[in-house]
Structure formats: structure tokens, C-alpha cells
Amino acid sequence: MMGFKQSLIDNNSIQLQASADNWRDAIKIGTDLLIASGAIKPSYHEAIISSVEKLGPYICIAPNLALPHARPEDGVLKTAFALVTLDKPIIFDGEDEPVDVLITLAGSSSDEHMEGLMEVTRVLDDENSETGVDLDKLRRCRTIDDVYQVIDQALC
């Protein structure tokens, strides 16, 4: 199982303070990074978009946080993550809370998918914050090294 941080390094898949006009654009930023790195096929991006259109914003897992993902068979070539922060939050159809942090998860099997979810949850689980998710640290990152430090602190 590839770690969250190692995946971000190997796939060069962090984009900070990106701009997106809507949720579709925001998802595309993360999936484009993973298409470029060879982790997913373009069909994975399409599967995420059509799932959200069909099922609603199931990928919004906490206030301000979305975890775009689809099924392994929808075009995952290797397990990978992408991290995108937005300069201005976007709203998903059917959601009240704006989103400005997106962590794209591509799991190559359902096991890898679950392990990936668990690791992301560990990174974001901050017992000092009431929601259990302290996204402010990620939001404040301005460089890729900032991101690596936040992850290291969360996992130690």
C-alpha cells in the first residue's frame, strides 16, 4: 500500500490555491494531475462526474472537504492520491457547505481504496478541532513542502 505522502511525491499531484469556477472544474484539477502521472485513465474522471450527477455530492465528506473517487474498475491503473486546495471555495449542487480542499483518491482495488480512505482520515483527524478535521493547516499551505510537513506531523 502506497502512503498518502509518497503518492503525492511520486505522482507530482499537489496543486495549491488553484482556481475553479464550479465543482466539475475543481474535480478536473485533481484528476488531470493523476491522468498526467499515469495513475488513472480519463474514464475515471468521467465516472466521478457522472456519479456525483446521479447520486448527489456523496464525495463531500466533511465541511469544506471533498474526496473525489469512483470505483477501481472505472479506470484506476495504480493507487494514487491528488491534493488540491482552491483559492475560492466552490459549492456542490445540493450542498450548503462550500468546499476548498479536494483529495482525489484512486484505489486500484477495493482494499487499497479503503486503506487509502483510512490514511486520508488519519491525516485529517485532528483531536483539537470540533469536527475532527483540521483543514486549516492544509489550506494555509503555500508550498508543496508545507504540505509534506502537515502530513508528517499528522502521522507521527
FENTAQUI-V807162 format. One record per residue. RES is the residue in one letter. PSI is psi as a letter, one per 30 degrees, with the letter a starting at -180 (none if undefined). OMEGA is omega in radians with two decimals (NA if undefined). D_CENTER is the distance of its C-alpha to the mean C-alpha in Angstrom with 1 decimal. Layout:
BEGIN
res = (RES:RES)
psi = (PSI:PSI)
omega = (OMEGA:OMEGA)
d_center = (D_CENTER:D_CENTER)
END
This chain:
BEGIN
res = (M:M:G:F:K:Q:S:L:I:D:N:N:S:I:Q:L:Q:A:S:A:D:N:W:R:D:A:I:K:I:G:T:D:L:L:I:A:S:G:A:I:K:P:S:Y:H:E:A:I:I:S:S:V:E:K:L:G:P:Y:I:C:I:A:P:N:L:A:L:P:H:A:R:P:E:D:G:V:L:K:T:A:F:A:L:V:T:L:D:K:P:I:I:F:D:G:E:D:E:P:V:D:V:L:I:T:L:A:G:S:S:S:D:E:H:M:E:G:L:M:E:V:T:R:V:L:D:D:E:N:S:E:T:G:V:D:L:D:K:L:R:R:C:R:T:I:D:D:V:Y:Q:V:I:D:Q:A:L:C)
psi = (k:k:l:e:e:e:e:e:e:e:f:h:h:k:k:k:h:l:k:k:f:l:e:e:e:e:e:e:e:e:e:e:e:f:e:e:f:g:e:l:l:f:f:e:e:e:e:e:e:e:e:e:e:e:f:a:h:f:f:j:f:l:k:g:k:k:i:k:l:a:l:e:f:g:g:k:e:l:k:l:l:k:k:k:k:k:e:k:l:l:k:k:k:g:k:e:k:l:k:g:k:k:j:k:k:j:k:f:l:e:e:e:e:e:e:e:e:e:e:e:e:e:e:f:j:j:f:f:k:e:f:f:j:i:f:e:e:e:e:f:k:f:l:e:e:e:e:e:e:e:e:e:e:e:f:none)
omega = (3.13:3.12:3.14:-3.10:-3.11:3.11:3.12:3.12:-3.04:-3.08:-3.13:-2.88:3.04:2.99:-3.05:3.07:3.11:3.06:-3.14:3.14:-3.09:-3.05:3.12:3.10:-3.08:3.12:-3.08:-3.14:-3.12:-3.10:3.09:3.11:-3.08:3.02:-3.13:-3.09:3.14:-3.12:-3.11:2.99:3.08:3.14:3.13:3.08:-3.13:-3.14:3.12:-3.11:-3.08:3.07:-3.14:3.12:-3.11:-2.94:-3.03:-2.98:-3.14:-3.10:3.07:-2.96:3.12:3.10:3.07:-3.06:3.00:-3.14:-3.12:3.11:3.01:-3.08:-3.14:-3.07:3.13:3.05:3.08:3.09:3.05:-3.13:-3.09:3.06:2.92:3.12:3.11:2.94:-3.07:3.09:3.06:-3.11:3.06:3.13:3.02:3.07:3.09:3.12:3.06:-3.05:3.05:-3.13:3.03:3.00:3.11:3.06:3.13:-3.11:3.04:3.14:-3.06:3.03:-3.11:3.07:-3.14:-3.13:-3.14:3.12:3.11:3.10:-3.10:-3.14:3.10:3.13:3.13:-3.13:-3.04:-3.07:-3.13:-3.03:3.14:-3.11:-3.01:-3.10:-3.05:-3.13:3.09:-3.13:-3.07:-3.14:3.11:-3.13:-3.09:-3.12:3.10:3.10:3.13:3.11:3.05:-3.11:-3.12:3.14:3.13:-3.13:3.14:-3.14:-3.09:-3.01:-3.09:NA)
d_center = (17.1:15.2:13.8:10.4:12.3:14.5:11.9:10.6:14.3:15.5:13.2:13.6:9.9:9.5:10.7:12.0:13.9:13.3:15.3:14.6:17.4:15.7:12.7:13.5:13.5:10.2:8.6:11.1:10.2:7.1:9.3:12.2:11.2:11.0:14.1:15.8:15.3:16.7:14.0:13.9:16.5:16.4:17.2:13.7:12.6:15.7:15.2:12.0:14.0:17.1:15.8:14.6:18.0:19.8:18.3:17.1:13.8:13.2:9.4:10.3:10.7:12.1:13.7:11.6:8.2:6.4:4.6:5.8:8.1:11.8:14.6:15.4:18.5:16.8:16.5:14.7:17.0:15.5:12.8:10.0:6.5:5.4:4.9:6.6:9.1:11.8:15.5:16.3:14.4:14.5:15.6:14.8:18.1:19.4:17.4:19.2:16.6:15.0:11.2:10.5:7.2:4.0:0.8:3.0:5.7:9.2:12.0:15.4:17.3:16.9:17.7:15.0:12.5:13.9:14.2:10.6:9.9:12.8:11.9:8.6:11.1:13.7:12.0:11.4:14.8:17.4:20.8:22.0:20.0:21.2:18.0:17.0:13.9:14.6:12.1:15.0:15.0:11.6:12.9:16.1:15.0:16.8:16.9:14.9:17.4:16.7:13.1:14.8:17.3:15.1:13.6:17.2:18.6:16.3:17.3:20.9)
END
